[in-house]
Amino acid sequence: MLLQHVVQQGECLSSIAFRFGFFPDTLWKHGENSDLRRKRKNPNALAPGDVLVIPEKELKEVAKQPEHRYRFRKKGVPAQLNLKVLNEGEPVANQPFVLVVDGVSRSGTTDAQGGISVDIVPDARHAALTVGQGGAAIHYELELGHLDPIDTISGVQQRLRNLGFDCPEDGQLGVETIAALRAYQADCQIKVTGQIDSATRVQLERDHDFR
């Protein structure tokens, strides 16, 4: 029996798959989710109200020698969190960082592009990131799984804010959002329209949704 799961804010494909005991690709590539795949090109950015079909689990049997011990690893666990830290458009490269995800702390050093990649549990919800040391340290609060699709106004607003262009996240193309779009377009040297046109969406995805 198929289950139709209505996506809630804060959920992503990885967290839903983890909850129901599936590998993310198994859900995403299931035939009943073909319409959703066409609608949402990025499985990591689903919108509240999207419907993801959950199939029945299939029993898989593995023949092993009873006198031996075996270790089985659940697919899709852990998930990976990838971040790129910028300061005024420039990578914050080769700097120490501390990342606390749902109370679990990890530390390391950003790479030459300001990148951070860490393993996390698929249903993690909150992260706090500190990059650098002392008075020069930069602090971020991250709500995991809250990124809306690029083809929604709220998704565009979230990406603009994450890239340092201040605007609300109200899903409305208001004065502040238009100003942020114009500033972003000028900074990227693309046509300044103040509108969410195709060139702006493509550039935002390139700058923000690196995968």
N, C-alpha and C positions, 0 to 999 in steps of 0.2 A: 504494500500500500504506500503510495506517494504522499509525502507531507509537504504542504506549501508553507514555507516559513517567511513571514513578513519581516523584512530587515528593520531593525531599530537603530536610532542614532547611537553611535559608539560601537556598532558591530561592523566587522569586515569578513571577507570570505574565510580567512584563517581562523578567526574566533568562532565562526558558525560551524566550520568543519570540525574543529576541536571539540565543540560542545556535543555534536552528534556522532563523533567517532569516525570521521572520514578524513581521507587525504584531500586537501583543497582542490587539486586538479580533478579528482574523481567527481566532486560536485560540479565544478565549473564546466567540465566537458560532458556532463550528462546530457543526453538528448533533450530532456524536458526543460533544460536551461538555455536552449539555443536562442530564444528570443531575448533573454536577459544578456547573453553574451554580445548579441548585436547592438543592444541598447547601451551597455556599459562596457567599453573597450578595456578598462582597467579594473580587474577583479578586486583590487585593493581599495577601490573608491566606489562603494555602493551607496545608494541614496535611501534614507528612511522611506519605507513604503514599497521598495522593490520586493519582488517575490522570488525567493530561491527555492527550487524544488529539492526536497531531500528524499532520496530513494531508500528502499529497504536495504538493510545490510545483508550481505551475502556471506554465508559461512565458508571459511577457507580452512581446509585441513592440511596439515604438514606432517609427513611421516618422519619420525626421528627414532633413534635408538633409545630405549628406556633407561639404559644405564648411564647415559651421558647427560650433561647439563647444557642447556642452550639459552641464549639471550635473544629476545625479540625486541625490536625497536619500532615504536609507533611512527608511521610516516607522517610528515608534516610537523613533527615536534623535534626540536624547537622551531619557532618561526624566526625570521631575521628582521631586525630593525636597521634600516639604512638611513643615515642622515648626512647632510652636508652643511657645515657651519660657515656662514659668510659674515663679514663685517664691512658694510658699505660696498657690497658687491665683490669683495675680495675674499678668497678662502682664508679661514683661520687655520693655517697649516702647522703641523708638528707641535701642537700644544697639548698639554695634559688635560684629560677630562675625567669627570666622575658622573656616571649615569645611574640614577636610582629608579628602577622600574618596579612598581608595586611593592616598594620596601626593600627590594634586593639591589645591592650596590655593585657596580662594575666600574673599573677604571682602565684607562689606556691613554693613547696618544692619537690625535687626529692625523690623517695622512697628508700628503702633499697638496691634495685638493680640498682639505678641510673635512674629509669624509670620516664617518664613524659607522662601523658595522658590528652589531652585537646580536647574540642569540637571546631570544626572549620566549616566554610562554605565549602561545597563540592568543590567549584571551586576556592579555595584559591590557590595562585601561589607562594608567597614568605613569608619566615619567618626569623626572626632574633632572636637568642637565646643567652641569657647570663646566665651562671650558676656560682654561687659563688659570692663573694663580693670583692671589692678592687682590689689590685694587683694580687690576686689569681684567679680572675674571668676568665672564659673561654668563648670565643665568637664564635658563629657559624652563617653562612649564609646558609639558606636552600632553595632550589628550589623544591617546592612541585609538585608532579606528574611527575618528570623527571627520576624516576628510571626505567631503562630498564630491560627486563626479564633476569633471571639468565642464560638462555641458549644462550645469546649473549655475545660476547667479551666485548662490552661496559658495559653491565650489571655487568659482573664480575669486570671490572675496577672500576666502581662506588662503588661497595660494598667494594673493597679493599681500596679505598681512604677514604670511610666513616669510615673504621676500623683502619685508620692510616697508611696504607701502600701506599706510594706515587707512583703513576703511571699516565700516561695520560688517557684521556677518548676518544681515537681516534678510537676505534673499531679494532685496529691492535694488534696482538700478537708480539710486538716488544721487544727489549732488556730490557727496563725499566719495562714493564709489566711482563716479565719472572722473572726479579729480585724480583719484588713485590710478585709474586706468590711463589717463593722459600722461601722468608722471611716469608710469611704467613704460608706456609706449615710447615716450621721448628718450628714456634711459636706454631702451633696447634699440633705438634708432629704426623703429618701424612707424608706419603712418599713424599720426596722432589723431584719433577719432573720438576718444572717450567712450567708445562702444566696444561690446564684446564680439568682435569680428573674428573670422577664422584665423587670420594671421596672429592675432593676440592669443587665442586659445592654443595654437601650435607652439608659440614662443613660451607661454606659461607652462605647458606640459614639458617642454625641453628643459626649462630652468628649474622646475620644481619636482616633477614626477620621474626623476632619474631612477631607472630600475636595472 
